[in-house]
């Protein structure tokens, strides 16, 4: 286990990263007055943005693995190049999340297991493992996050929060698109067993995402959540359910049977 923190070397490495962070310093940093909000809400937001930074960091690591996996199996090089490009974008998103945590009083100290940073893959065939990763990372994880981030950005009520979420949200759809491009490329050689396996992979990935969401509530959302980066929970859960359904329907076009998981979270709203 080691502490999670982001550091930069600078110099030529920093110059290359700045291709993906152009305009960051122009955002309205320093305009979020945390004294206006209840302290427990601020602490929750600090944790949320810290977790967001780690999630983006881990996603970058997963895209690096996907790029290497695609190269190893002789996949089209433009697919591998897309995955490689997204690594830098995810590092930039991690930086934005970390800066938001700093605006709220600093990141929450957290530790992680390096061995669990990369997604766990189970297929023996290297080709199927690459598609497995693309399905989980692109089609499911990024496919779910893209519409949710976009909705959070639209609902944000503070200029800084809106600017940060908008910057991240506009770069997420291509990340999801890569998963579908890999699935389309592999469609001609996937067997029925492969499709059953990938359907189970997608079902488990959706179930894991659903397990991370709190249960629905009908109580009034606390004041200030829009400033700090959240949608009201019922709205968020309803959107997650719709996004999941669209993903499941798209998987069906490739012969993948995928189970829904989000409906159990929002069922008490009906």
Helices and strands as residue ranges (DSSP letters): E 2-3, H 11-21, G 24-26, G 34-36, H 39-72, H 77-103, E 111-112, G 114-116, H 126-134, I 135-142, H 143-155, H 159-186, H 192-211, H 225-228, H 233-252, H 263-266, G 267-269
